[in-house]
Amino acid sequence: MLTQKSTIPSISLKYHHSCNGVLHLFSFETPILYLFKINKIKYIFSIMDLTRIKFIKESKLEDLQNSNYLEDLIIKLGFNTEILREQPKIVKDNGGGLLIWQYPNQFSKYLCLLREQNIKSYIEIGCRWGGTFVLTNEYLKMFNSINKSVAIDIIDSPVVNYCISNNETQFIKINSQSKEFINYINNNYFDLIFIDGDHSYRGVKNDYEISKNSGKIFVFHDIINDVCPGVVQFWNELKNNEKNTYNFFEFTEQYKDVWNDTRQKFLGIGVAIKK
């Protein structure tokens, strides 16, 4: 249950989150607006600064087609305020804003690919804080008329405030493995389906299998992430087994400072477009 709290000064808080069954301890140092529980674990998130959307809207269309410009723009829009070892310095130094959790050197090039696809509907399975959803929807709106954009997650999300003020958008709190969601996705079609929910092999496979007849473009997050082997395995299987069905694209550039500190690879975006 979501509990709204009054504005308070910046404080340091911690919580646990799991990726593929492995618990990771994150810490926050940020003003907190909401505090809620799921499975007896406390989750917190800070305010999403929707005023930064103006940086997208005020951009020239020709600039929005340039990956270098987009990389700088994403940094200006602001990142997830969790303190994670997989975050490069450029992300840690620019927390807040839209709370995006992406590598800008990956996501900028991914957006350039999306621009070419005439996308008019979008669903994000696993929106979490909602930064990726807001950025994607606003970017697509600069080039096309978007009929519907839906963000879903099993937890409450600050993206709900964005959805309230944008008629084409909707936030649905739902489990993607539930009968209710299966019924929903079977009765709707989306040009773009972004899968970033349950990161176990079974979870990502489920999200793909139930939605594969309801979309044209399928996007998977964490396709080379060393701490999400289930996603890595499924993505590689999809590429090997569905060569005649899809054209595949990957955006996997890393940051040297993260590699030097961890000797691991993180994130990675995989795109499968039906032929």
Secondary structure, 3 states (H helix, E strand, C coil): CEEECCCCCCEEEEEEEEECCEEEEEEEEECCCEEEEECCEEEEECCCCHHHHHHHHCCCCCHHHCHHHHHHHHHHHCECCCECCCCCHHHHCCECCCCECCCHHHHHHHHHHHHCCCCCEEEEECCCCCHHHHHHHHHHHCCCCCCEEEEEECCCCCHHHHHHCCCCEEEEECCCCCHHHHHHHHCCCEEEEEECCCCCHHHHHHHHHHHCCCEEEEEEECCCCCCCHHHHHHHHHHHHHCCCCEEEEEECCCCHHHHHHHCCCCCCEEEEEEC
